């Protein structure tokens, strides 16, 4: 399996396309798991559709982002929170080459994945996993949320049983809260910790970690680098 971990939806930028075109192919079918919205921002099916249906802001963003790889609109499908169910979601997962997890609220995204009963189906996927911010975080069996404008306290959370034995800090901008969070994670697990700034990317391929652009390792299992 291949995991592409980002902080922002920057896949369509020329430098990223050059780095990732060996992984993302024109023949691939993409599935967007559109579960990462905050409940206080999306409270009705109408508000949801304004983001994720054709013509919606996030919908059009996703179409444009995959276009440089030769992937057309009809190759991109969505797990729709209000229209899909367990059966249709699992069928879409089986038919896809790439699973894309958007940014937003990682804890609520996991809650909805469990609610739909598709955790095991997602974990059994044998293709490519791509995630931005929250969508990168939930790919870890155990992940952390550092304090920021959306979360008032640091917390440890459970994600998908896909990645383990290292951690990432998304949106890394050298903030004290982020540095404190990474230090806390290292003290708890004594494993590698990586920073992924907004223009960075971390690729996990064949059990090797590749750092793209500004992504870098902050801690090894022995301590801070």
Secondary structure, DSSP 8 states (H G I E B T S, - for coil): -EEEEESS--TTSHHHHHHHTTTS-TT--EEEE-----TTT--SHHHHHHHHSTTSHHHHHHHHHHHTTT--GGGEEEE-TTT--HHHHHHHHHT-SEEEE-SS-HHHHHHHHHHHT-HHHHHT--SEEEEETHHHHTTBSEEEE---SS-SS-EEEE--TTB-SEEEEET----HHHHHHHHHHHHHH-SEEEEE-TT-EEEEETTEEEEETT-EEEEETTEE-
